[in-house]
Structure formats: structure tokens, C-alpha cells
Amino acid sequence: MKLLAVAALALVLAGCGESESYDEKMARTCGTPAQAYQYSKAAVKSHLKSPSSANFPGSVMDDAVEYEEVNRCTTTIRAHVDSQNTYGAEVRSQYQVTISYDVFKDSWSYSDLSIE
């Protein structure tokens, strides 16, 4: 009985600790490079003349896709997109974009997008 009371007290005290820190939550819940790649495609499409014509490499594991994890929740993606230009001709453009995931807002954002 005494052991049960000690175990219950330990559980109560463990629950009274501080909530998870920002760094702890970031380390645990940041997205994967594959998720960052999917978001990068959406970001690029939003800047194309004909987003419905966009064709990207299949996955982040494709040789045509490079990624660099800048920090725990930020990844830079470099790849290409084939899409129609203003005149309807299909062109290949190289792009680079930095994708970030905010664990507290549960949202993705992008910055430094360049399409050439």
C-alpha cells in the first residue's frame, strides 16, 4: 500500500513540472524534408503563370531535388519545375525556396523564393 502511495505521488509530481519548452517541442514535431518539398511545390505554383501546368520531380528522394536542413524546422529546397509560360510554351525553371514549419502555429511558411 505504501508503495502504491509513493507511485501515485511520483505521478502527481511529474505532472506538475513545467510545460514542454519551445526547443523541446521544435525538436519533437518539425516536419520532414518530404513535407517541406510538398509545401515548396505549392509555394512555387503560386508564382507561376500557369500553375495547373506545373510538373515537378516525383519526390524529395529524386536526384533532381536537393534539400538542406538549415535548422530543426527550416529546409532549403532546390529543384526544377516544368510549366507553361505566358505564350503557352513549356519551359523548365530552376527554383530555390526556404521552407519553415512553426510548431506552435502548426503552419508552414516560405521565404527567399527564386525562380529562374
C-alpha positions, -999 to +999 in steps of 0.1 A: +000+000+000+028+023+009+045+016-025+012+025-043+010+058-025+046+066-034+040+057-070+009+079-071+028+108-055+055+105-081+030+106-110+014+138-095+047+155-091+058+146-126+026+162-139+034+194-120+066+202-139+069+229-165+053+225-198+073+215-228+098+241-238+098+257-273+131+239-282+117+205-269+086+209-290+105+220-321+129+190-318+099+166-315+074+179-341+092+196-370+082+184-404+102+161-427+121+171-458+094+154-478+068+176-462+089+207-469+092+196-505+054+193-509+050+228-494+077+241-517+057+230-547+027+248-535+048+280-530+062+278-565+029+271-581+015+303-565+041+323-586+036+306-620+017+320-650+000+286-654+001+267-621-021+239-634+005+230-660+033+226-634+052+193-633+078+187-605+102+158-599+084+130-581+098+132-546+124+147-524+144+115-530+146+122-567+181+132-580+167+164-594+158+176-559+183+189-534+175+199-499+195+213-470+182+214-434+191+249-422+179+242-387+154+220-370+123+234-387+138+251-417+147+234-450+160+249-483+147+231-514+164+234-548+146+217-578+130+224-611+095+229-624+082+224-660+053+247-667+038+268-694+048+304-698+026+333-709+028+321-746+018+285-738+053+271-744+065+246-718+097+258-701+119+244-673+127+267-645+151+261-616+138+272-582+151+276-546+130+283-516+134+282-479+105+264-461+098+268-424+074+250-400+061+267-369+051+240-344+031+264-322+010+278-351+010+244-368+017+261-401+042+262-430+057+293-445+082+301-472+108+328-478+136+336-503+118+321-533+136+325-565+125+310-599+149+313-628 
